Amino acid sequence: MADPVQQQAPNSQQPFEVQRMGLGGFLGTVLYGVGVSLGLALLWLMEIVRNTVFRTLDRLNIKPRRRGKASAFPPGQPRKRPHAPASS
């Protein structure tokens, strides 16, 4: 059985042909690029707003809200749960 690399070597010697892209493909590619750019710009602006808000809160010395102490195991007796019959 021939090595796949050796089989591909003669193909790389052929001249490269550029395939023409249709108008729809071109416009689709351009719109995709514009959409990605706008999305990244939106994220960047949101980060600027976030940093501005938190820096303002720091300057005003406003502490974060303290909510009740969260716990995975609240105090008190655990609830009684009915046991499912064991399947054997």
C-alpha positions in Angstrom: 0.0 0.0 0.0 1.4 3.4 -1.0 2.1 6.1 1.5 -0.6 8.9 1.4 2.1 11.5 1.5 3.7 10.1 -1.6 0.4 10.0 -3.4 -0.2 13.7 -2.7 3.2 14.9 -3.8 2.4 14.8 -7.6 -0.8 16.8 -6.9 1.1 19.7 -5.3 3.1 20.1 -8.6 -0.1 21.2 -10.5 -0.6 25.0 -10.8 -3.0 26.6 -8.4 -6.3 27.7 -10.0 -8.3 30.4 -8.4 -12.0 29.7 -8.4 -14.2 32.7 -9.1 -16.6 33.6 -6.3 -20.1 34.6 -7.2 -21.7 37.9 -6.1 -23.8 36.2 -3.5 -20.8 34.4 -1.9 -18.8 37.6 -2.0 -21.6 39.7 -0.3 -22.2 36.9 2.2 -18.5 36.9 3.2 -18.4 40.6 3.5 -21.6 40.7 5.7 -20.2 37.9 7.9 -17.0 39.9 8.4 -19.0 43.1 9.2 -21.1 41.1 11.7 -18.1 39.7 13.5 -16.5 43.1 13.7 -19.7 44.7 15.1 -20.0 41.9 17.6 -16.5 42.4 18.8 -17.0 46.2 19.0 -20.1 45.7 21.1 -18.3 43.5 23.5 -15.5 46.1 23.7 -18.0 48.9 24.4 -19.7 46.8 27.1 -16.4 46.2 28.8 -15.7 50.0 28.8 -19.1 50.7 30.4 -18.5 47.9 33.0 -15.1 49.3 33.9 -16.5 52.9 34.1 -19.3 51.8 36.4 -17.1 49.8 38.8 -14.4 52.6 38.9 -17.1 55.1 39.8 -18.5 52.8 42.5 -14.9 52.5 43.9 -14.4 56.2 43.9 -17.7 56.8 45.7 -16.6 54.0 48.2 -19.9 52.1 47.7 -19.6 48.6 49.1 -21.2 45.7 47.3 -24.6 44.6 48.7 -24.5 42.0 51.4 -27.1 39.4 50.9 -27.8 36.7 53.4 -25.1 34.1 53.9 -25.7 31.5 51.3 -25.2 27.9 52.3 -25.7 24.6 50.6 -26.9 23.2 53.9 -29.3 25.6 55.6 -29.7 25.3 59.4 -32.4 23.3 61.0 -33.5 19.7 60.6 -33.3 18.2 57.1 -36.6 17.4 55.4 -37.9 13.9 55.6 -38.0 12.4 52.1 -39.8 9.2 51.3 -37.5 6.4 50.3 -38.0 4.8 46.9 -38.4 1.0 47.1 -35.1 -0.8 46.3 -35.1 -2.5 43.0 -33.5 -5.9 43.0 
